[in-house]
């Protein structure tokens, strides 16, 4: 059967695997021509909703915690096992979950900050307004898919076709010859954009062109290049050829990922962050991109039962991988230029559910790490740990402690994006709801 050029281009596009997602605009601009220094954002999404009430615990008010999460709950973290944190902006001592010991030195060195009680909001909201429904609230609260999307898009009134990472990239990406966005979690709302396209990779996967090995591989490869240079007067054919040529080039570059000296844990997240470090090193050696944006993920946080051991294992994986990545950024000399941060669906109910687990809640605490971070401190307001208390979205005797966020995702994300280089004039386009809130910068960068 004869294979037409059009069919060959289509077939060749299927040979690229994940690298074929590296689609670009027509015409490339050398990234080295861009002004300004290098900066990178690394997002770690904790899918399922991390229980931040057991991640950051108030030691000075430990009695309030233990009344609800005592030994009989199956969730209790003994006070003498907590890793003490003394944020100067708060006149209280807190404790970090003992499974996260790898992050404690980074906190002490002031390269790790904690953003408190952050969550999706449409506008500022207190408990009285929420219970009386006198203010707008995010759609489909406590839903995994909806809250995951709202954290990644900064749109809480309904679906959004783009994410805040993608919209940021659209305003900073000048058609670089290699994608500035890389995701190891597939195509996500965070990296969805109008123009920019992410490169989707799988850690540990060999980057190679399939179908070009053996005795005829070189000839077939040469024939492909010849075909890609023909019919250039046809716009669609030319653009398909450009896309495939770009994917080939990206695959070849990814096949030369350099090694890093830092030892990473051989875990799902450790492998992802190791690959991010390698891509940063590749950028230093060959790419010269002024900006990079990475999306990584760790699942399993939907802990409705037997939470204690499951969360401890996940937090150990998170802390160990983050600590290794911090060391790698120091090794590569880019610690002040790389900021790593966490997102998650939501926190968990303060009151256990009777199955030694917790259920879906709202406001949560998150980590921000890097050499540019004003670390060793809290940003935002830590909630009052009291069911049916001043920060609880629930009410009455069955209240379970779902904290109403005191900081919006918009404020948290805008702080990161501003550091990353997003211009003030572009803030409203990336964060359409930001003007409703009083703190466009939380100050941790």
C-alpha positions in Angstrom: 0.0 0.0 0.0 1.3 3.4 -0.9 1.8 5.8 2.1 1.0 9.4 1.2 2.9 12.2 2.7 -0.1 13.4 4.6 -0.6 9.9 6.1 3.1 9.6 6.8 3.1 12.8 8.7 0.1 11.6 10.7 1.7 8.3 11.3 5.0 9.9 12.3 3.1 12.1 14.8 2.0 9.0 16.6 5.6 7.8 17.1 6.6 10.6 19.4 4.8 9.3 22.6 4.7 12.0 25.3 7.0 14.2 23.4 4.4 14.8 20.7 2.5 17.0 23.2 5.2 19.6 22.7 3.2 21.6 20.2 4.4 25.2 19.3 3.4 28.2 17.5 4.7 28.7 13.9 8.1 30.2 14.0 10.5 30.1 17.0 12.3 32.8 18.9 15.6 32.0 20.5 15.0 32.0 24.3 18.4 33.4 24.9 17.3 36.7 23.3 14.9 37.2 26.2 15.9 39.6 29.0 15.9 38.9 32.7 17.3 36.0 34.8 16.1 32.4 35.0 13.2 31.5 37.2 11.2 28.3 37.7 8.0 27.3 39.5 7.5 23.7 40.6 3.9 22.8 41.6 3.3 19.6 43.6 -0.4 18.7 43.7 -1.5 16.4 46.5 -4.5 14.7 45.0 -7.3 13.6 47.3 -7.1 16.4 49.9 -4.3 16.4 52.5 -5.4 16.6 56.1 -3.5 19.7 57.0 -4.9 19.6 60.6 -2.5 16.7 61.2 0.2 18.3 59.2 0.6 21.5 61.2 -0.6 21.3 64.8 -0.6 24.1 67.4 1.5 23.0 70.4 0.4 25.8 72.6 -3.2 24.9 72.1 -2.6 21.1 71.9 -5.4 20.5 74.4 -7.9 21.8 71.9 -6.5 19.4 69.3 -6.5 16.4 71.6 -10.1 17.0 72.7 -11.1 16.1 69.2 -8.3 14.0 68.0 -7.4 12.1 71.1 -6.0 8.6 71.2 -9.4 7.0 70.7 -9.8 8.8 67.3 -7.0 6.8 65.6 -5.6 10.1 64.3 -3.8 11.5 67.3 -0.2 12.8 66.8 1.5 12.8 70.3 2.7 16.2 71.2 6.2 15.0 72.1 6.7 13.6 68.6 5.9 16.9 66.8 8.7 18.9 65.2 8.6 22.4 66.8 8.0 25.4 64.6 8.2 29.0 66.0 6.9 31.4 63.3 7.9 34.9 64.4 4.7 36.4 63.0 2.6 34.3 65.3 2.9 34.3 69.1 2.4 30.5 69.3 4.4 27.4 68.8 3.3 24.8 66.3 4.4 21.3 65.4 5.2 19.7 62.1 4.1 16.1 61.5 7.0 13.9 62.6 6.9 12.1 59.2 8.2 15.4 57.6 11.5 15.5 59.5 13.4 16.0 56.2 11.7 19.5 55.8 12.6 20.7 59.4 16.2 21.8 58.5 14.9 23.7 55.5 12.4 25.5 57.7 15.2 26.3 60.2 17.3 27.6 57.3 14.4 29.9 56.3 13.9 28.4 52.9 10.5 27.0 53.7 7.3 28.9 54.5 3.7 27.8 55.3 0.7 29.5 53.8 -2.2 29.0 56.3 -5.9 28.3 55.6 -5.9 28.8 51.9 -8.7 27.8 49.6 -11.0 28.6 46.7 -13.1 31.7 47.2 -15.3 33.9 44.9 -15.0 36.9 47.3 -13.9 37.5 50.9 -16.1 35.5 53.2 -16.6 35.0 57.0 -18.7 32.4 58.8 -21.7 34.7 59.4 -21.9 35.5 55.7 -21.4 31.9 54.6 -24.1 30.6 56.9 -26.5 33.3 55.9 -25.6 32.9 52.2 -25.1 36.7 51.8 -21.9 36.2 49.7 -21.0 34.2 46.7 -19.3 30.8 47.4 -17.4 28.5 45.1 -19.5 26.0 43.2 -19.7 22.4 44.3 -17.8 22.8 47.6 -16.2 19.6 49.0 -16.2 17.9 45.5 -12.8 16.4 44.5 -13.0 17.2 40.8 -14.4 20.7 41.2 -12.0 21.8 44.0 -9.0 20.3 42.1 -10.0 22.4 39.1 -10.6 25.5 41.2 -7.1 25.3 42.8 -5.6 24.8 39.3 -7.6 27.5 37.5 -8.3 30.2 40.1 -11.9 30.2 38.8 -14.5 29.2 41.4 -17.7 30.2 39.7 -17.7 27.4 37.1 -15.6 25.5 34.5 -12.5 27.2 33.0 -10.8 26.1 29.8 -7.4 27.3 31.0 -5.4 27.1 34.2 -3.5 29.8 36.0 -0.2 28.1 35.1 -1.2 28.0 31.4 -2.5 31.6 31.4 0.8 32.7 33.0 2.8 30.9 30.4 0.7 32.5 27.6 2.0 35.9 28.7 5.6 34.9 29.2 6.1 32.3 26.5 7.5 33.7 23.3 7.4 30.6 21.2 10.5 29.0 22.6 12.0 26.1 20.7 11.3 23.9 23.8 8.2 24.0 25.9 8.5 26.1 29.1 5.7 24.0 30.7 6.4 20.4 31.6 3.9 18.1 33.4 4.5 14.6 34.8 0.8 14.2 35.6 -0.5 14.2 32.1 -2.5 17.1 30.7 -4.0 19.0 33.7 -6.2 22.1 34.2 -3.2 23.9 35.6 -1.2 23.7 32.4 -4.1 24.3 30.0 -3.6 27.4 28.0 -4.8 29.2 24.9 -1.5 29.2 23.1 1.3 27.6 25.1 1.4 23.8 25.1 3.0 21.7 27.9 5.3 18.8 27.4 3.9 15.7 29.1 6.6 13.3 30.3 6.8 10.1 32.3 9.7 9.8 34.8 11.9 6.9 33.9 10.5 6.5 30.4 13.1 6.2 27.7 12.9 9.1 25.2 13.3 7.6 21.8 11.7 7.6 18.3 10.0 4.3 17.7 10.1 2.7 14.3 13.6 4.0 13.2 15.8 1.2 14.5 17.4 -1.7 12.6 19.1 -1.8 9.3 16.6 0.5 7.6 16.2 2.9 10.5 18.6 5.5 9.2 17.1 5.5 5.7 13.6 5.8 7.0 14.7 8.7 9.3 16.3 10.5 6.4 13.1 9.9 4.3 11.0 11.4 7.0 13.1 14.6 7.1 12.8 14.9 3.3 9.0 14.5 3.5 8.8 17.2 6.2 10.5 19.7 3.9 8.0 19.1 1.0 4.7 20.7 0.2 5.7 23.8 2.3 3.3 25.9 0.2 0.3 24.1 1.9 -0.2 25.8 5.3 -1.7 22.8 7.1 0.9 20.5 5.7 3.7 22.9 6.7 2.3 23.3 10.2 2.0 19.6 10.7 5.6 19.2 9.5 6.8 21.9 11.9 5.0 20.2 14.8 6.5 16.8 14.0 10.0 18.3 13.5 9.7 20.0 16.9 8.6 16.8 18.6 11.6 15.0 17.1 13.9 17.7 18.3 12.4 17.6 21.7 12.7 13.8 21.9 16.3 14.0 20.9 17.0 16.6 23.6 15.1 14.6 26.3 17.2 11.6 25.3 20.2 13.5 26.6 19.0 14.3 30.1 22.1 15.0 32.3 22.6 13.3 35.6 22.5 15.1 38.9 24.7 14.2 41.9 22.0 14.6 44.5 20.4 11.3 45.6 16.6 11.2 45.2 14.3 8.7 46.9 13.1 6.0 44.5 9.5 7.0 45.0 6.8 8.3 42.6 7.3 11.9 43.7 11.1 11.5 44.1 11.4 10.3 40.5 9.3 13.2 39.3 11.4 15.8 41.1 14.6 14.1 40.0 13.4 14.5 36.4 12.6 18.2 37.1 16.1 18.7 38.4 17.5 17.0 35.2 15.4 19.2 33.0 16.7 22.3 34.8 20.2 21.1 34.3 19.4 20.4 30.6 18.1 24.0 30.4 21.4 25.3 31.8 23.5 23.2 29.3 21.5 23.4 26.1 18.1 25.2 26.2 18.6 28.6 27.8 15.0 29.1 28.6 14.5 32.1 30.9 11.4 30.5 32.5 10.3 27.0 33.3 7.1 25.8 34.9 6.6 22.2 36.2 3.6 20.3 37.4 4.2 17.2 39.6 1.7 15.2 41.7 1.3 12.7 44.5 -2.0 10.9 45.0 -3.6 8.9 47.8 -4.7 11.7 50.2 -8.4 10.8 50.2 -8.1 9.2 53.6 -11.7 8.4 54.7 -10.5 5.5 56.8 -7.3 4.3 58.6 -5.7 7.7 57.9 -2.8 7.7 60.3 -0.4 5.3 58.6 -1.5 6.2 55.1 -0.9 9.9 55.6 2.3 9.4 57.5 3.7 7.4 54.5 2.6 10.1 52.0 4.0 12.9 54.1 7.3 11.1 54.4 7.4 10.7 50.6 6.5 14.4 50.1 9.1 15.7 52.6 11.9 13.4 51.5 11.4 14.2 47.8 11.1 18.0 48.5 14.3 17.9 50.6 16.2 16.1 47.9 15.0 18.6 45.3 16.0 21.5 47.5 19.5 20.0 47.7 19.5 19.5 43.9 18.7 23.2 43.3 21.6 24.1 45.6 23.9 21.7 43.7 22.8 23.3 40.4 23.3 26.8 41.7 19.6 27.8 41.1 18.1 27.7 44.6 17.2 31.4 44.6 15.6 31.0 41.1 13.4 28.0 41.8 10.3 28.0 44.0 8.4 24.9 44.8 4.9 24.9 46.2 2.0 22.6 47.1 -1.6 22.5 46.1 -4.4 20.0 47.1 -8.1 19.5 46.7 -8.9 20.7 50.2 -8.1 19.9 53.8 -10.0 17.3 55.8 -12.7 17.6 58.6 -11.2 18.4 62.0 -13.7 16.0 63.6 -12.9 12.3 62.6 -15.5 10.3 60.8 -15.6 7.2 63.1 -13.5 5.1 60.7 -10.2 6.5 61.9 -10.3 8.8 59.0 -11.6 12.2 57.9 -13.8 13.7 55.2 -13.8 16.5 52.7 -13.3 20.0 54.1 -12.1 23.4 52.7 -9.2 25.7 53.8 -5.8 24.1 54.0 -2.1 24.8 54.8 0.5 24.7 52.1 4.3 24.7 51.8 6.4 27.1 49.7 10.1 26.2 49.4 13.2 27.8 47.7 16.1 30.2 48.1 13.9 33.2 47.4 11.3 32.3 50.0 11.1 34.3 53.2 10.9 31.1 55.1 10.7 30.1 58.8 7.3 31.8 59.1 3.6 31.5 58.5 1.6 33.6 56.0 -2.1 34.1 56.4 -4.2 33.2 59.5 -4.2 29.8 61.2 -7.8 28.8 62.0 -9.3 28.3 65.4 -9.5 24.5 66.0 -13.1 24.3 67.2 -16.0 22.6 65.5 -18.9 25.1 65.3 -16.3 27.7 66.0 -15.5 31.1 64.3 -13.9 29.5 61.3 -16.2 26.5 60.7 -18.4 26.3 57.7 -20.5 23.8 59.6 -22.8 24.7 62.4 -24.7 23.1 65.2 -24.0 19.9 67.2 -23.0 18.0 64.1 -20.4 20.6 63.0 -17.2 18.9 61.9 -14.7 21.6 61.4 -14.4 22.6 57.7 -12.4 25.8 57.9 -13.6 28.7 55.7 -10.4 30.0 54.0 -9.0 33.3 55.2 -6.7 33.4 52.2 -7.9 32.8 48.6 -6.1 30.6 46.1 -6.0 33.8 43.9 -3.8 35.6 46.5 -1.6 32.6 47.0 -1.1 31.9 43.3 -0.7 35.6 42.4 2.2 35.9 44.9 3.9 33.0 43.1 3.1 34.4 39.6 4.4 37.9 40.4 7.7 36.5 41.6 7.8 34.4 38.4 7.7 37.5 36.3 4.0 38.1 35.5 3.5 41.8 34.9 1.0 43.7 37.0 -0.8 44.6 33.8 -1.5 40.9 33.2 -2.6 40.0 36.7 -6.3 40.6 35.9 -6.2 38.4 32.8 -4.6 35.5 34.7 -6.4 36.0 38.0 -9.8 37.6 37.1 -11.0 37.5 40.7 -7.9 38.9 42.4 -9.2 42.4 42.6 -11.9 41.3 45.0 -9.3 40.5 47.6 -7.1 42.8 49.7 -3.7 40.9 49.5 -2.4 40.5 46.0 0.9 39.5 47.5 1.1 37.4 50.7 4.8 38.4 51.1 6.5 35.0 51.2 8.5 35.9 48.1 
